[in-house]
C-alpha cells in the first residue's frame, strides 16, 4: 500500500478534516482515505446517463415499467 504526505495544508482544512473524522468515528487518516477514494471513483463514473442508471439498477434485478398506450397524433392547427 502506498503512502503520501500532504504539505502546506490550510489549517481550516485540517480542522474540518479532524471534525469530519470525529463525526464519522474515524481517524483523520481513514477519513482522508475515504474522501480520496470517493473522489477517484466519481471521476471514473461513466459519463453516459443510461449506463450510469443501468449500473445502479442491474444489481437490483432491473425495473419493469408499464409503457403508456400511444394515441394517434392530433390534427395540427390550421393557420390563416
C-alpha positions as a printed Julia matrix, in Angstrom:
80×3 Matrix{Float64}:
   0.0    0.0     0.0
   1.33   3.45   -0.91
   1.78   6.46    1.36
   1.6   10.17    0.65
   2.44  13.29    2.61
   0.41  16.45    2.12
   2.34  19.61    2.87
   1.08  23.19    3.24
  -2.45  22.12    4.14
  -4.53  25.08    5.27
  -5.29  24.99    8.99
  -9.06  25.29    8.41
  -8.94  22.28    6.04
  -7.09  20.23    8.64
  -9.58  21.28   11.33
 -12.5   20.44    9.06
 -11.0   17.02    8.34
 -10.49  16.4    12.06
 -14.14  17.32   12.8
 -15.48  15.27    9.9
 -13.45  12.26   11.03
 -14.73  12.61   14.6
 -18.35  12.83   13.41
 -17.89   9.61   11.42
 -15.96   7.91   14.24
 -12.78   7.51   12.18
  -9.2    8.66   12.32
  -8.19  11.65   10.19
  -6.11   9.31    8.07
  -9.03   6.96    7.39
 -11.32   9.9     6.65
  -8.82  11.28    4.13
  -8.54   7.82    2.5
 -12.31   7.6     2.12
 -12.56  11.12    0.69
  -9.8   10.4    -1.84
 -11.3    7.03   -2.77
 -14.73   8.6    -3.37
 -13.2   11.38   -5.48
 -11.33   8.91   -7.68
 -14.41   6.69   -8.09
 -16.54   9.71   -9.02
 -14.07  10.61  -11.77
 -14.22   7.05  -13.1
 -18.03   7.07  -13.29
 -19.47   6.69  -16.78
 -20.42   9.94  -18.48
 -23.3    8.15  -20.23
 -26.53   8.66  -18.29
 -28.1    5.42  -19.49
 -25.01   3.42  -18.48
 -25.0    5.12  -15.09
 -28.66   4.29  -14.45
 -28.22   0.72  -15.68
 -25.2    0.27  -13.39
 -27.34   1.21  -10.38
 -30.46  -0.75  -11.36
 -28.97  -4.02  -12.7
 -27.82  -5.31   -9.28
 -31.41  -4.9    -8.07
 -32.74  -7.12  -10.84
 -33.95  -4.36  -13.13
 -37.17  -2.41  -13.17
 -40.35  -3.22  -15.05
 -42.25  -0.19  -16.23
 -45.63  -0.12  -17.92
 -45.44   1.85  -21.13
 -48.39   4.17  -21.79
 -50.52   3.38  -24.8
 -49.84   5.51  -27.83
 -52.64   7.58  -29.23
 -52.92   8.86  -32.78
 -51.47  12.29  -33.38
 -53.99  15.09  -33.27
 -54.59  17.3   -36.27
 -52.22  20.24  -36.46
 -53.83  23.67  -36.09
 -54.82  25.43  -39.3
 -53.35  28.91  -39.5
 -54.9   31.68  -41.56
